[in-house]
Amino acid sequence: MPVLTPAGAPVSSLLVLLLFAAKYLVSCEESRMLNPTLASKQTTIDIDDSGPLDPFPVTCVFQRE
């Protein structure tokens, strides 16, 4: 059975594994893939995925194509 986002879109098993392994998302794009219907979202991202840079808060704004 495939894993689905709250909007019902399928998510790859690899992406699910990566999301459960990381405390923070690494980009706004990753957030958009999890819920493609969002117009915007306030979240914390970690661009180097637990590297030397600290996570920081962002506001992701998504445009529909």
N, C-alpha and C positions, 0 to 999 in steps of 0.2 A: 504494500500500500504506500503510495507516494506521500511525502510530507508536503503540506500546503501552508501558505501564508494565511493570515487572517482574511485576506481578500480572495482566497481560493486559488491562488497561483501556485504551481508546483515549485518546489525548492530542491536543488540537487542534494544528494546525501553528503557530498563533500562540504558544501556550504553549511549544512546543518552541523556537521562534525566540527568545523572551524568555529562556528558561533558558540557552541557549547564549550569549546576549549579556551576561548578568550573572554576576558571580563568586559572589554569594551569593543565596540565596532571600530574598524580602521578607516572608515570613510562614510560620507553621506550616501554614496552610491550603494554601499552595503545595506544601509538603512532602507533605501528606496526599494531594493530587491526584496526585502522582507515584507514590505507593505506598499505596493505600487500605487495605491489610491490616495496616499497622503499628499497634502499640498505643502506642508512644512512640518518640521519636528525639531524640538530642542533635545539634544542628546550630548553625550560625552564621547569623543573619539580618541583613539590612541594610534596615531599615524605610523608609528614604528612597532606596533604590536608588542608591548612589554619591553621595548629597548630602552635606551637611556633617556629618551624624551618623555616627559610626563603627559598623561592624558589631559585634554582640555575641553571645556564646553563649547558647543557650536549650535547655531541655528541652521538647519538644512532647509532650503527652499527648493521645491521640485517644480519643474515645468512639464506640462503634458505635451507629448508630441502629436 
